[in-house]
Amino acid sequence: MLFKLAVVFMLLLVIGSLFSGLVFLYRDKGNGDRVVRALTVRVSLSLLLFIGLLLAWRYGAYSQ
């Protein structure tokens, strides 16, 4: 159950980072580094989540 909550939390963080990138893009009109940083955080979180899911599947932590 704890693992499922962690996955949901990570997905919420990814969506939040994507939304913040959209807000920064709108506010900065494309001039600034905040959009790049927000999207870099999103990609990093997504990669971390993917690796975590692969490791959990490999070691049997996610059985249902």
Steps between C-alpha positions, in 0.01 A plus 500: 500500500785737580652443158173586327477824697857586402416443132191720522701770679769492231237526226350802675846659517550437127164659417575793731836558333339485156237753607764732649689485169183608322450789742862612462472479121191720509642755744852529353383495136775250419780720636652338805646188648214410731319300232811297424559432870138395557505262205839362606352424841203331331720280283722412797200405715352294218829318449534436873144365513562274201821360648325450834218309333745282310694421818181426691383267226841331485519436875131420545401796714203572277311172487142623443 
